[in-house]
Amino acid sequence: MTEACVEAAGLPDNCKELVSLRSFRDEHLAKSEEGRKIISEYYEVAPKIVEATRRKEDSNKIFHAIFSEIKKIVSLLEMGNMRGDIEYYKDMVLRLKKKYIENL
């Protein structure tokens, strides 16, 4: 999902947002049971959200809106607020899942 948003924004694969989130995933989330569960759910849900979003006429607008939320997550990471970051992320995925997957 993040990659689709970055692509819609015209940013490279090594942009700050992707690098920050990959680092957070690998260096923090992957080291705890809760984190591994979050990663697993992300890889299950994100492709479905991307697929559903791409079917919308205004998909580019939607990806830009999601990317705004992703930038908030990166900002929380930069401030060292990992707990807030995780909660914001989980809330975002839940909202997107309800909006784009569960209402198909």
N, CA, C and O atoms as CSV, one atom per row, in Angstrom:
chain,resi,resn,atom,element,x,y,z
A,1,MET,N,N,0.828,-1.174,0.000
A,1,MET,CA,C,0.000,0.000,0.000
A,1,MET,C,C,0.883,1.252,0.000
A,1,MET,O,O,0.644,2.198,-0.751
A,2,THR,N,N,1.895,1.236,0.847
A,2,THR,CA,C,2.787,2.391,0.902
A,2,THR,C,C,3.479,2.599,-0.433
A,2,THR,O,O,3.628,3.730,-0.895
A,3,GLU,N,N,3.901,1.501,-1.051
A,3,GLU,CA,C,4.565,1.620,-2.348
A,3,GLU,C,C,3.623,2.194,-3.400
A,3,GLU,O,O,4.050,2.999,-4.227
A,4,ALA,N,N,2.356,1.799,-3.384
A,4,ALA,CA,C,1.384,2.339,-4.344
A,4,ALA,C,C,1.186,3.837,-4.116
A,4,ALA,O,O,1.043,4.601,-5.071
A,5,CYS,N,N,1.177,4.249,-2.861
A,5,CYS,CA,C,1.018,5.674,-2.542
A,5,CYS,C,C,2.242,6.468,-2.981
A,5,CYS,O,O,2.119,7.566,-3.525
A,6,VAL,N,N,3.404,5.913,-2.744
A,6,VAL,CA,C,4.652,6.570,-3.139
A,6,VAL,C,C,4.708,6.677,-4.664
A,6,VAL,O,O,5.124,7.698,-5.212
A,7,GLU,N,N,4.287,5.617,-5.332
A,7,GLU,CA,C,4.244,5.617,-6.804
A,7,GLU,C,C,3.297,6.706,-7.307
A,7,GLU,O,O,3.626,7.432,-8.245
A,8,ALA,N,N,2.127,6.819,-6.685
A,8,ALA,CA,C,1.155,7.849,-7.082
A,8,ALA,C,C,1.713,9.248,-6.865
A,8,ALA,O,O,1.384,10.178,-7.602
A,9,ALA,N,N,2.562,9.392,-5.845
A,9,ALA,CA,C,3.171,10.688,-5.552
A,9,ALA,C,C,4.386,10.969,-6.426
A,9,ALA,O,O,4.946,12.064,-6.388
A,10,GLY,N,N,4.792,9.968,-7.219
A,10,GLY,CA,C,5.928,10.147,-8.116
A,10,GLY,C,C,7.276,10.136,-7.404
A,10,GLY,O,O,8.248,10.717,-7.887
A,11,LEU,N,N,7.326,9.468,-6.248
A,11,LEU,CA,C,8.571,9.408,-5.489
A,11,LEU,C,C,9.316,8.107,-5.769
A,11,LEU,O,O,8.701,7.118,-6.169
A,12,PRO,N,N,10.627,8.095,-5.565
A,12,PRO,CA,C,11.410,6.881,-5.817
A,12,PRO,C,C,11.231,5.845,-4.712
A,12,PRO,O,O,10.728,6.154,-3.632
A,13,ASP,N,N,11.646,4.624,-4.994
A,13,ASP,CA,C,11.540,3.517,-4.058
A,13,ASP,C,C,12.393,3.734,-2.803
A,13,ASP,O,O,12.172,3.090,-1.777
A,14,ASN,N,N,13.350,4.628,-2.893
A,14,ASN,CA,C,14.207,4.887,-1.731
A,14,ASN,C,C,13.869,6.237,-1.071
A,14,ASN,O,O,14.723,6.854,-0.435
A,15,CYS,N,N,12.621,6.681,-1.230
A,15,CYS,CA,C,12.215,7.944,-0.608
A,15,CYS,C,C,12.222,7.802,0.915
A,15,CYS,O,O,12.211,6.692,1.448
A,16,LYS,N,N,12.239,8.922,1.588
A,16,LYS,CA,C,12.311,8.969,3.049
A,16,LYS,C,C,11.227,8.112,3.706
A,16,LYS,O,O,11.501,7.378,4.656
A,17,GLU,N,N,10.014,8.207,3.203
A,17,GLU,CA,C,8.896,7.504,3.817
A,17,GLU,C,C,9.074,5.983,3.758
A,17,GLU,O,O,8.894,5.291,4.761
A,18,LEU,N,N,9.428,5.472,2.577
A,18,LEU,CA,C,9.616,4.024,2.460
A,18,LEU,C,C,10.811,3.548,3.273
A,18,LEU,O,O,10.735,2.517,3.941
A,19,VAL,N,N,11.900,4.280,3.224
A,19,VAL,CA,C,13.095,3.901,3.984
A,19,VAL,C,C,12.784,3.889,5.482
A,19,VAL,O,O,13.174,2.959,6.187
A,20,SER,N,N,12.090,4.908,5.965
A,20,SER,CA,C,11.733,4.985,7.385
A,20,SER,C,C,10.827,3.831,7.800
A,20,SER,O,O,11.052,3.197,8.830
A,21,LEU,N,N,9.816,3.566,7.003
A,21,LEU,CA,C,8.875,2.500,7.362
A,21,LEU,C,C,9.510,1.125,7.271
A,21,LEU,O,O,9.231,0.266,8.108
A,22,ARG,N,N,10.349,0.895,6.283
A,22,ARG,CA,C,11.046,-0.392,6.179
A,22,ARG,C,C,11.979,-0.596,7.367
A,22,ARG,O,O,12.070,-1.692,7.921
A,23,SER,N,N,12.661,0.459,7.743
A,23,SER,CA,C,13.557,0.387,8.889
A,23,SER,C,C,12.768,0.087,10.159
A,23,SER,O,O,13.178,-0.756,10.956
A,24,PHE,N,N,11.643,0.767,10.355
A,24,PHE,CA,C,10.793,0.536,11.512
A,24,PHE,C,C,10.293,-0.907,11.530
A,24,PHE,O,O,10.286,-1.558,12.575
A,25,ARG,N,N,9.881,-1.393,10.376
A,25,ARG,CA,C,9.404,-2.778,10.265
A,25,ARG,C,C,10.508,-3.752,10.669
A,25,ARG,O,O,10.290,-4.641,11.492
A,26,ASP,N,N,11.695,-3.581,10.084
A,26,ASP,CA,C,12.778,-4.542,10.273
A,26,ASP,C,C,13.478,-4.427,11.617
A,26,ASP,O,O,13.873,-5.435,12.203
A,27,GLU,N,N,13.632,-3.203,12.108
A,27,GLU,CA,C,14.413,-2.990,13.325
A,27,GLU,C,C,13.570,-2.922,14.593
A,27,GLU,O,O,14.106,-3.013,15.697
A,28,HIS,N,N,12.269,-2.763,14.447
A,28,HIS,CA,C,11.421,-2.661,15.638
A,28,HIS,C,C,10.293,-3.693,15.623
A,28,HIS,O,O,10.227,-4.565,16.489
A,29,LEU,N,N,9.417,-3.588,14.640
A,29,LEU,CA,C,8.246,-4.466,14.627
A,29,LEU,C,C,8.603,-5.941,14.544
A,29,LEU,O,O,8.021,-6.757,15.259
A,30,ALA,N,N,9.532,-6.290,13.698
A,30,ALA,CA,C,9.874,-7.703,13.477
A,30,ALA,C,C,10.457,-8.370,14.722
A,30,ALA,O,O,10.594,-9.592,14.768
A,31,LYS,N,N,10.794,-7.580,15.713
A,31,LYS,CA,C,11.437,-8.128,16.913
A,31,LYS,C,C,10.468,-8.450,18.043
A,31,LYS,O,O,10.891,-8.900,19.108
A,32,SER,N,N,9.178,-8.224,17.827
A,32,SER,CA,C,8.200,-8.556,18.864
A,32,SER,C,C,7.054,-9.360,18.257
A,32,SER,O,O,6.794,-9.294,17.056
A,33,GLU,N,N,6.383,-10.112,19.106
A,33,GLU,CA,C,5.248,-10.909,18.631
A,33,GLU,C,C,4.143,-10.012,18.079
A,33,GLU,O,O,3.579,-10.288,17.020
A,34,GLU,N,N,3.836,-8.925,18.811
A,34,GLU,CA,C,2.813,-7.987,18.349
A,34,GLU,C,C,3.222,-7.384,17.004
A,34,GLU,O,O,2.399,-7.262,16.096
A,35,GLY,N,N,4.475,-7.015,16.884
A,35,GLY,CA,C,4.977,-6.426,15.648
A,35,GLY,C,C,4.888,-7.385,14.473
A,35,GLY,O,O,4.495,-6.995,13.374
A,36,ARG,N,N,5.250,-8.632,14.705
A,36,ARG,CA,C,5.165,-9.627,13.624
A,36,ARG,C,C,3.717,-9.846,13.196
A,36,ARG,O,O,3.438,-10.084,12.021
A,37,LYS,N,N,2.806,-9.763,14.150
A,37,LYS,CA,C,1.377,-9.883,13.829
A,37,LYS,C,C,0.928,-8.702,12.963
A,37,LYS,O,O,0.177,-8.878,12.004
A,38,ILE,N,N,1.392,-7.505,13.307
A,38,ILE,CA,C,1.062,-6.304,12.530
A,38,ILE,C,C,1.607,-6.434,11.115
A,38,ILE,O,O,0.910,-6.114,10.152
A,39,ILE,N,N,2.845,-6.899,10.979
A,39,ILE,CA,C,3.463,-7.085,9.663
A,39,ILE,C,C,2.667,-8.095,8.846
A,39,ILE,O,O,2.378,-7.864,7.672
A,40,SER,N,N,2.318,-9.208,9.465
A,40,SER,CA,C,1.560,-10.252,8.773
A,40,SER,C,C,0.216,-9.733,8.282
A,40,SER,O,O,-0.179,-9.991,7.145
A,41,GLU,N,N,-0.482,-9.002,9.140
A,41,GLU,CA,C,-1.776,-8.445,8.744
A,41,GLU,C,C,-1.602,-7.445,7.599
A,41,GLU,O,O,-2.404,-7.408,6.666
A,42,TYR,N,N,-0.544,-6.635,7.685
A,42,TYR,CA,C,-0.286,-5.664,6.626
A,42,TYR,C,C,-0.144,-6.367,5.276
A,42,TYR,O,O,-0.750,-5.953,4.288
A,43,TYR,N,N,0.661,-7.433,5.238
A,43,TYR,CA,C,0.880,-8.125,3.970
A,43,TYR,C,C,-0.358,-8.867,3.482
A,43,TYR,O,O,-0.468,-9.178,2.296
A,44,GLU,N,N,-1.276,-9.147,4.377
A,44,GLU,CA,C,-2.535,-9.767,3.983
A,44,GLU,C,C,-3.529,-8.722,3.465
A,44,GLU,O,O,-4.206,-8.950,2.463
A,45,VAL,N,N,-3.613,-7.591,4.144
A,45,VAL,CA,C,-4.639,-6.586,3.868
A,45,VAL,C,C,-4.215,-5.568,2.806
A,45,VAL,O,O,-5.018,-5.203,1.948
A,46,ALA,N,N,-2.978,-5.114,2.854
A,46,ALA,CA,C,-2.533,-4.032,1.970
A,46,ALA,C,C,-2.779,-4.308,0.484
A,46,ALA,O,O,-3.296,-3.433,-0.212
A,47,PRO,N,N,-2.425,-5.499,-0.028
A,47,PRO,CA,C,-2.687,-5.729,-1.458
A,47,PRO,C,C,-4.170,-5.637,-1.820
A,47,PRO,O,O,-4.522,-5.199,-2.916
A,48,LYS,N,N,-5.027,-6.048,-0.899
A,48,LYS,CA,C,-6.470,-5.970,-1.152
A,48,LYS,C,C,-6.937,-4.520,-1.185
A,48,LYS,O,O,-7.777,-4.154,-2.007
A,49,ILE,N,N,-6.396,-3.697,-0.295
A,49,ILE,CA,C,-6.746,-2.277,-0.284
A,49,ILE,C,C,-6.260,-1.612,-1.567
A,49,ILE,O,O,-6.980,-0.818,-2.171
A,50,VAL,N,N,-5.047,-1.935,-1.978
A,50,VAL,CA,C,-4.494,-1.362,-3.220
A,50,VAL,C,C,-5.341,-1.776,-4.411
A,50,VAL,O,O,-5.681,-0.946,-5.253
A,51,GLU,N,N,-5.683,-3.055,-4.484
A,51,GLU,CA,C,-6.498,-3.549,-5.604
A,51,GLU,C,C,-7.853,-2.850,-5.645
A,51,GLU,O,O,-8.290,-2.409,-6.708
A,52,ALA,N,N,-8.518,-2.747,-4.499
A,52,ALA,CA,C,-9.827,-2.088,-4.443
A,52,ALA,C,C,-9.711,-0.615,-4.800
A,52,ALA,O,O,-10.583,-0.065,-5.473
A,53,THR,N,N,-8.645,0.021,-4.356
A,53,THR,CA,C,-8.436,1.442,-4.635
A,53,THR,C,C,-8.179,1.675,-6.109
A,53,THR,O,O,-8.698,2.629,-6.688
A,54,ARG,N,N,-7.394,0.824,-6.714
A,54,ARG,CA,C,-7.078,0.980,-8.148
A,54,ARG,C,C,-8.315,0.859,-9.033
A,54,ARG,O,O,-8.313,1.348,-10.163
A,55,ARG,N,N,-9.349,0.229,-8.546
A,55,ARG,CA,C,-10.590,0.102,-9.328
A,55,ARG,C,C,-11.438,1.365,-9.284
A,55,ARG,O,O,-12.385,1.502,-10.058
A,56,LYS,N,N,-11.111,2.280,-8.394
A,56,LYS,CA,C,-11.869,3.523,-8.260
A,56,LYS,C,C,-11.411,4.545,-9.299
A,56,LYS,O,O,-10.233,4.605,-9.652
A,57,GLU,N,N,-12.358,5.344,-9.779
A,57,GLU,CA,C,-12.023,6.401,-10.740
A,57,GLU,C,C,-11.051,7.404,-10.156
A,57,GLU,O,O,-10.169,7.906,-10.853
A,58,ASP,N,N,-11.211,7.694,-8.887
A,58,ASP,CA,C,-10.367,8.689,-8.231
A,58,ASP,C,C,-9.229,8.045,-7.425
A,58,ASP,O,O,-8.842,8.550,-6.372
A,59,SER,N,N,-8.701,6.923,-7.934
A,59,SER,CA,C,-7.678,6.177,-7.195
A,59,SER,C,C,-6.453,7.021,-6.859
A,59,SER,O,O,-5.906,6.909,-5.762
A,60,ASN,N,N,-6.025,7.853,-7.778
A,60,ASN,CA,C,-4.845,8.676,-7.511
A,60,ASN,C,C,-5.096,9.618,-6.329
A,60,ASN,O,O,-4.221,9.813,-5.486
A,61,LYS,N,N,-6.281,10.190,-6.276
A,61,LYS,CA,C,-6.658,11.067,-5.162
A,61,LYS,C,C,-6.674,10.285,-3.849
A,61,LYS,O,O,-6.216,10.779,-2.819
A,62,ILE,N,N,-7.201,9.073,-3.893
A,62,ILE,CA,C,-7.260,8.226,-2.696
A,62,ILE,C,C,-5.852,7.877,-2.226
A,62,ILE,O,O,-5.553,7.958,-1.035
A,63,PHE,N,N,-4.983,7.486,-3.168
A,63,PHE,CA,C,-3.606,7.154,-2.796
A,63,PHE,C,C,-2.897,8.362,-2.183
A,63,PHE,O,O,-2.116,8.208,-1.244
A,64,HIS,N,N,-3.156,9.543,-2.697
A,64,HIS,CA,C,-2.557,10.750,-2.124
A,64,HIS,C,C,-3.074,10.987,-0.693
A,64,HIS,O,O,-2.312,11.405,0.178
A,65,ALA,N,N,-4.353,10.721,-0.456
A,65,ALA,CA,C,-4.912,10.876,0.886
A,65,ALA,C,C,-4.303,9.860,1.857
A,65,ALA,O,O,-3.976,10.196,2.996
A,66,ILE,N,N,-4.156,8.631,1.400
A,66,ILE,CA,C,-3.521,7.604,2.235
A,66,ILE,C,C,-2.073,7.989,2.503
A,66,ILE,O,O,-1.570,7.812,3.613
A,67,PHE,N,N,-1.402,8.517,1.476
A,67,PHE,CA,C,-0.004,8.910,1.643
A,67,PHE,C,C,0.140,10.025,2.676
A,67,PHE,O,O,1.148,10.085,3.381
A,68,SER,N,N,-0.840,10.897,2.773
A,68,SER,CA,C,-0.821,11.937,3.812
A,68,SER,C,C,-0.817,11.295,5.196
A,68,SER,O,O,-0.124,11.757,6.102
A,69,GLU,N,N,-1.586,10.240,5.348
A,69,GLU,CA,C,-1.601,9.529,6.626
A,69,GLU,C,C,-0.267,8.819,6.869
A,69,GLU,O,O,0.226,8.782,7.997
A,70,ILE,N,N,0.300,8.268,5.826
A,70,ILE,CA,C,1.594,7.598,5.950
A,70,ILE,C,C,2.657,8.598,6.388
A,70,ILE,O,O,3.524,8.276,7.201
A,71,LYS,N,N,2.587,9.811,5.847
A,71,LYS,CA,C,3.554,10.836,6.257
A,71,LYS,C,C,3.393,11.190,7.735
A,71,LYS,O,O,4.378,11.501,8.403
A,72,LYS,N,N,2.161,11.145,8.253
A,72,LYS,CA,C,1.943,11.372,9.680
A,72,LYS,C,C,2.615,10.271,10.498
A,72,LYS,O,O,3.221,10.537,11.536
A,73,ILE,N,N,2.503,9.050,10.024
A,73,ILE,CA,C,3.143,7.923,10.701
A,73,ILE,C,C,4.653,8.117,10.729
A,73,ILE,O,O,5.289,7.900,11.761
A,74,VAL,N,N,5.226,8.524,9.606
A,74,VAL,CA,C,6.670,8.772,9.537
A,74,VAL,C,C,7.053,9.906,10.488
A,74,VAL,O,O,8.103,9.845,11.128
A,75,SER,N,N,6.226,10.924,10.585
A,75,SER,CA,C,6.499,12.026,11.520
A,75,SER,C,C,6.520,11.535,12.958
A,75,SER,O,O,7.374,11.941,13.747
A,76,LEU,N,N,5.582,10.664,13.297
A,76,LEU,CA,C,5.571,10.093,14.650
A,76,LEU,C,C,6.852,9.294,14.906
A,76,LEU,O,O,7.427,9.352,15.993
A,77,LEU,N,N,7.282,8.557,13.897
A,77,LEU,CA,C,8.536,7.803,14.031
A,77,LEU,C,C,9.709,8.739,14.273
A,77,LEU,O,O,10.557,8.481,15.127
A,78,GLU,N,N,9.749,9.821,13.519
A,78,GLU,CA,C,10.850,10.782,13.653
A,78,GLU,C,C,10.867,11.421,15.036
A,78,GLU,O,O,11.925,11.811,15.529
A,79,MET,N,N,9.704,11.527,15.659
A,79,MET,CA,C,9.620,12.093,17.016
A,79,MET,C,C,9.891,11.028,18.082
A,79,MET,O,O,9.936,11.331,19.274
A,80,GLY,N,N,10.070,9.786,17.645
A,80,GLY,CA,C,10.334,8.704,18.582
A,80,GLY,C,C,9.093,8.161,19.258
A,80,GLY,O,O,9.194,7.470,20.272
A,81,ASN,N,N,7.936,8.458,18.720
A,81,ASN,CA,C,6.672,8.020,19.299
A,81,ASN,C,C,6.238,6.706,18.666
A,81,ASN,O,O,5.261,6.667,17.918
A,82,MET,N,N,6.961,5.631,18.964
A,82,MET,CA,C,6.670,4.342,18.336
A,82,MET,C,C,5.313,3.787,18.745
A,82,MET,O,O,4.600,3.223,17.915
A,83,ARG,N,N,4.948,3.939,20.013
A,83,ARG,CA,C,3.650,3.430,20.466
A,83,ARG,C,C,2.521,4.168,19.752
A,83,ARG,O,O,1.572,3.542,19.280
A,84,GLY,N,N,2.617,5.489,19.672
A,84,GLY,CA,C,1.614,6.268,18.965
A,84,GLY,C,C,1.583,5.926,17.492
A,84,GLY,O,O,0.523,5.902,16.868
A,85,ASP,N,N,2.752,5.661,16.943
A,85,ASP,CA,C,2.875,5.287,15.543
A,85,ASP,C,C,2.135,3.981,15.260
A,85,ASP,O,O,1.394,3.870,14.284
A,86,ILE,N,N,2.348,3.009,16.122
A,86,ILE,CA,C,1.692,1.708,15.943
A,86,ILE,C,C,0.181,1.864,16.039
A,86,ILE,O,O,-0.549,1.299,15.225
A,87,GLU,N,N,-0.288,2.608,17.001
A,87,GLU,CA,C,-1.732,2.798,17.172
A,87,GLU,C,C,-2.340,3.558,15.992
A,87,GLU,O,O,-3.419,3.200,15.520
A,88,TYR,N,N,-1.666,4.592,15.517
A,88,TYR,CA,C,-2.150,5.359,14.375
A,88,TYR,C,C,-2.208,4.461,13.143
A,88,TYR,O,O,-3.176,4.493,12.383
A,89,TYR,N,N,-1.163,3.663,12.955
A,89,TYR,CA,C,-1.109,2.744,11.814
A,89,TYR,C,C,-2.265,1.740,11.885
A,89,TYR,O,O,-2.970,1.536,10.896
A,90,LYS,N,N,-2.459,1.115,13.047
A,90,LYS,CA,C,-3.513,0.117,13.178
A,90,LYS,C,C,-4.883,0.733,12.908
A,90,LYS,O,O,-5.727,0.109,12.264
A,91,ASP,N,N,-5.107,1.947,13.392
A,91,ASP,CA,C,-6.364,2.649,13.152
A,91,ASP,C,C,-6.543,2.934,11.659
A,91,ASP,O,O,-7.632,2.748,11.115
A,92,MET,N,N,-5.473,3.384,10.999
A,92,MET,CA,C,-5.546,3.684,9.576
A,92,MET,C,C,-5.902,2.429,8.777
A,92,MET,O,O,-6.784,2.471,7.919
A,93,VAL,N,N,-5.229,1.326,9.050
A,93,VAL,CA,C,-5.481,0.085,8.311
A,93,VAL,C,C,-6.906,-0.400,8.560
A,93,VAL,O,O,-7.575,-0.856,7.633
A,94,LEU,N,N,-7.372,-0.306,9.791
A,94,LEU,CA,C,-8.741,-0.720,10.102
A,94,LEU,C,C,-9.753,0.107,9.316
A,94,LEU,O,O,-10.701,-0.438,8.751
A,95,ARG,N,N,-9.553,1.421,9.283
A,95,ARG,CA,C,-10.473,2.289,8.525
A,95,ARG,C,C,-10.439,1.960,7.029
A,95,ARG,O,O,-11.484,1.871,6.385
A,96,LEU,N,N,-9.239,1.781,6.484
A,96,LEU,CA,C,-9.118,1.471,5.059
A,96,LEU,C,C,-9.715,0.101,4.740
A,96,LEU,O,O,-10.366,-0.084,3.712
A,97,LYS,N,N,-9.484,-0.840,5.625
A,97,LYS,CA,C,-10.036,-2.180,5.441
A,97,LYS,C,C,-11.562,-2.132,5.407
A,97,LYS,O,O,-12.191,-2.737,4.538
A,98,LYS,N,N,-12.149,-1.412,6.355
A,98,LYS,CA,C,-13.614,-1.284,6.388
A,98,LYS,C,C,-14.141,-0.588,5.142
A,98,LYS,O,O,-15.165,-0.983,4.584
A,99,LYS,N,N,-13.439,0.444,4.713
A,99,LYS,CA,C,-13.919,1.248,3.584
A,99,LYS,C,C,-13.741,0.543,2.244
A,99,LYS,O,O,-14.631,0.608,1.395
A,100,TYR,N,N,-12.612,-0.129,2.036
A,100,TYR,CA,C,-12.306,-0.660,0.705
A,100,TYR,C,C,-12.412,-2.165,0.556
A,100,TYR,O,O,-12.498,-2.660,-0.568
A,101,ILE,N,N,-12.409,-2.907,1.651
A,101,ILE,CA,C,-12.456,-4.354,1.540
A,101,ILE,C,C,-13.790,-4.900,2.028
A,101,ILE,O,O,-14.445,-5.660,1.316
A,102,GLU,N,N,-14.192,-4.527,3.218
A,102,GLU,CA,C,-15.387,-5.100,3.810
A,102,GLU,C,C,-16.664,-4.610,3.162
A,102,GLU,O,O,-17.715,-5.226,3.335
A,103,ASN,N,N,-16.601,-3.524,2.425
A,103,ASN,CA,C,-17.805,-2.984,1.770
A,103,ASN,C,C,-17.860,-3.297,0.290
A,103,ASN,O,O,-18.567,-2.622,-0.457
A,104,LEU,N,N,-17.130,-4.306,-0.145
A,104,LEU,CA,C,-17.161,-4.665,-1.583
A,104,LEU,C,C,-18.447,-5.352,-1.932
A,104,LEU,O,O,-18.654,-5.726,-3.087
